[in-house]
Amino acid sequence: MNTIWAAAGRTRRLGRTAVPVAVTALLAACTASPSAAPTTDAAPPEPCVEIGAGPVDGAMGLRSLTLEMVNCGARSYTVKGSPAVRVLDGDRERIDVTVTEGSSLVATTGDATGPAVILRPGEKAVAALLWRNTATDPAVAAVRATYLQVAPADGEPWQTVQPASGIDLGTTGKIGVSPWKPPSRR
């Protein structure tokens, strides 16, 4: 038995084996469930943190500056350890200084590590920079920095901050940085 098939104004005779194939294809097209719209798992929003610098406290020759990081994102942000810090001059060129985790290089006390800090949206963490304005070599020019580049941790994006009164390192070229911690509640 031959079946007549008409398409685009043309008539063709189909053999016995073509009919089941054509019918199967036609039924599959009619009964197939509509393909679901492609689902893309939206990537979670990027973390958003903003870093700022407080005023410099220069009591007794030991200088300190508080870095403050605020979670401006919509989800929790976890940070562990110390921020990464680069020291920059007035032209935003990097100054070669030694930055260490912890403050033992600069002061007699200081913790180089700390527990992980989980910041919910809107919460903040603080870290301290410590240095001395000591001139140990009269042949070396004293270092005066204007900006800092700070990242929440190694490998994180850098942010440039400008402390209000600059950073006067003298000739030591050493800065210690504490780990992030929740701010003290007063």
Secondary structure, 3 states (H helix, E strand, C coil): CCEEEEECCEEEEECCCHHHHHHHHHHHHHHCCCCCCCCCCCCCCCCCEEEEEEEEECHHHEEEEEEEEEECCCCCEEECCCCEEEEECCCCCECCCEEEEECCCCCCCCCCCCCCEEECCCCEEEEEEEEECECCCCCCCCEEECEEEEECCCCCCCEEECCCCCEEEECCCEEEECCCECCCCC
